[in-house]
Amino acid sequence: MRSILKFSRNIGVGILLTLGIGGYLADVTVNAAIFDRAGRKIPDREVNSDRVNWQLLSAITDRKYNGVGVIDTNYGVCTGFAINSGTLGAPAYVLTNGHCQGSSRKLPNEREILVDRSTKTNFIVNYFHDFKPQRATFAVKRMVYGTMKNNDIAILELKITQGELLKAGIVPLQLAPQPAAIGEPLIVVGIPSEGVKEELNFLHAATCKAGERANVKEDVYNWTQSIRHQCSIVGGMSGSPMISRLTQQVVGIINTGVNDSASNQPQCSLNRPCEVVKNNLVQTFPQENYGQLVDRIPTCFDRRGIFNLQQSSCQLERP
């Protein structure tokens, strides 16, 4: 979970510092699992090789993903993406991981559900390697919902409306009302930074298929019904959308995987998540990455396109 429960920030030129879940600065490492184009796991150290099953996206051909961008806090970065609330006059919203909205020294605890919290966060879009104009940066007004209890999500409200976001040319993504089926083809879009060369630290797309569900444990955190997958992900891609290639709707959100560097750590420890299998036994699967379900989130937006945790249809867990 070190990628994924770790933030990454490029400081200066060619220097990468990483901030772990415990709030420490660590050496440069690559997180979670990467795969070649035949679906075989390859060592993290090969993250900059041509073997990795992902591709660098272009502003010319991949504009539909320009609403996937950088969640920039004062202590690190993740990926996040604009979501379609359906109403032009409603606030614009962005989805990312709950662990991307902790602080430099403290993440939400395993029981917390945070509602209507201030946050010093910016959302930077058009993060293509070949985007020529200045990138757009939108300030986050507040976090309307955030948790690491059973799920790892944060919903951020921007200081602009959905209509203003669209007028700026940014394409929000549609959340699917149901989970992906096992075997459904996926594309994960995010900004890798951990161990990645500076010239490659832009929007990438990785492909794979939705796997079986698993109850995942990492340190004190438990995430029920996590989505197994084998899309290549590294640090910085926390919060990336998992998009169905059949419907073009978001069916999940990236959050964790096993680091190669954590192979000698105890199972279920930080950076080495495990699955809770039969009879409460646990097992680590280094070849699997994990994502979180998002299908309950649309139930919490009212007819005006405003997030409302209190409405009767809302299926997200309340404090």
Secondary structure, DSSP 8 states (H G I E B T S, - for coil): -TTTTEEEEEETTTEEEEEETTS-EE-----S-EE-TTS-EE-GGGTTSTTSS-EE--TTT-GGGTTEEEEEESS-EEEEEEE--S-TTSEEEEEE-GGGGS-SS----TT-EEEEE---EEEE----TT--S---EEEEEEEEEEE-SBS-EEEEEEEEEHHHHHHTT---B-B-SS---TT-EEEEEE---TT--GGG-S-EEEEEE---EEEEEETTEEEEEEEEE-----TT-TT-EEEETTT--EEEEEEEE--GGGTTS-TTSTT--EEE-GGG-EE--TT-EEEEE-TTGGGGB-TTS-B-TTSTT--S---
